[in-house]
Amino acid sequence: MAGALLFVLLGVTPAFAQEVPDSLALEKMTSLTPLTLEDALKVALSESEIVKIADKEIERTGYAKKGTYAALFPQIDMTGSYQRTLIKNDIRAMMGSDSPMASMMSDTKIGSLNTFAVNATAVMPLINTALWKSIKISAQGVELAVEKARGSRLDLVAQVKNAYYAVLLAKEVFGVYREVYDNAKANYQQTEKKYNAQKASELDMVTSRTNLANAIPNVYDAESNVILALWQLKAVIGMDLEEQVDVVGKMEDYSDNMSTYQEARDSIDLSRNSSIRQLSLQAEQLLETVKLRQRAYIPTLSASINFSYSSVANDPIRKLGWFPYSNAGLTLSIPIFSGMKRLNDVRQARNQYEQMQLQTRNTEKQLRIGVRGYLSTMDTAVKSYHASRNALESAQKAYDIASKSYEVGRATLVELDNAQLRLTQSRLSLSQNVYNYITAKAELESMLGLENVELN
């Protein structure tokens, strides 16, 4: 009676053993396509909208560059016009006798009813230093677009790696909690046998049931995290969310190459960093813009040639007579005064260039802090990994001893639970340290601009 009351107070029923997760959603998933990290990166770099947008930007700036070069060639235009005279002009003449009073006016209509003209003009710059400078700026725009595309790819690679590693970690955590559940279930069954044989107390029986109940939500939560991590990975690489895939590998596969990278800490090289390169290219563009604004003071010289045909006639139109006309010339344009506009344009461009230099230096400082932060995270992860590995070996040995001792009645359930808790913590800590290391490394490689290049 007292035992039944205790079960009610703890919210545990005798049928509880049937509520175990014998079949999980992950275990029901079949025909999974194995996905390696290399495969994920290939899919992302070919299917990602971010990469496609960056490629379109390169294409757009290429067209802009070609359009700037076109200004060096003759600009040829042709026009045609037709005019129909509605009211002709009048010419009045004095006619009549010698007497002024007897004079009279005579009106004469002049002009033709139809006027046709065809005109062709070609203009070509001969000396235009501002145009030449704008061509160079357009070429730098293409370089900037290419670097932005490279930066987008670096960011995408880091995102894919981190999403892939998140799945590996989620699977490791799921495996740990599934094993905790299996151990709790085995302990419950063993305790139940002892209780029925009156070799275990009622408190041990209730405690083992509680441990088993507490293990079940952790298993379901860990399983849900794996599924969500897989969805996130598929979203990042541009894969259909309904496609059944599973990542290949384990966290321990990345533990062999863990090191502190002291050489990278001693000499931080940001020459390949995409943000620094973009800012440098923008600064170069602004410097050229300053020179472009200064060229507005320099005269320009252009050549032109004009050729035209015109015809005037009354009805019928078929009797038109065409008359050619052509001329060629040079045009020299000398800037004199613009209300200080050109001077202020130069000052504005120079101010933007100086701002960009300050922004570049500030960005470099922040990046160096970020690099040192990732290196510190990697150092801590390496040291913690070795400590966790030793702790795991000790915790596994302690749990095995406690499990055997409890089986023969030389240890209590509390001692076994404590050993299980330390083992669980050690396993999770080991996986977390590897995860911290490889994610920091992925971000560091992206920050240093290393495309498929391992740190030395």
Buried (B, 14 or more C-beta within 10 A) or exposed (E): EEEEEBBEEEEBEEEBEEEBBEEBEBEEEEEEEEBEBEBBBEBBBEEBEBBEEBBEBBEEBBEEBEEBEEBEEEEEEEEEEEEEBEEEEEEEEEEEEEEEEEEEEEEEEEEBBBBBBBBBBBBBBEEBBBBBBBEBBBBBBBBBBBBBBBBBBBBBBBBBBBBBBBBBBBBBBBBBBBBBBEBBBBBBEBBBEBBEEEEBBEEBBBBBBBBBBEBBEBBBEBBBBBBEBBBBBBEBBBBEEEEEBBBBBBBEEBBEEBEBBEEBBEEBEBEBBBBBBBBBBBBBBBBBBBBBBBBBBEEBEBBBBBBBBBBBBEEEEEEEEEEEEEEEEEEEEEEEEEEEEBBEBBEEBBEBBEEBBEEBEEBBEEBEEBBEBBBEBBBBBBEBBBBBBEBBEEBBEBBEBBBEBBBEEEBBBEBBBBBBEBBBBBBBBBBBBBBBBBBBBBBBBBBBBBEEEEBE
